[in-house]
C-alpha cells in the first residue's frame, strides 16, 4: 500500500446496500445485521476472488462458505 497523505486516491472504498422501498420496515433485523457487517481489505479481496472464480448460480453456496470461514464479520 502506498501512503496517500493528500487523499489523492480517495478516502477508501465502501459497499453500499440497496433495497426496495419498505424493506427496512418489513425486515428490521436483516437491515440491522447488514448495517453491522464490516470486512477487512483481506476479507473483501478474498470474497471478490471467490466471486470472480464462480458462476453466478453458485453464489449461495459461495457466500455460505465465506461466512463460515469469516465468522468475525458478523455477530448473530
Beta strands, then each sheet from edge to edge (+ up, - down):
end
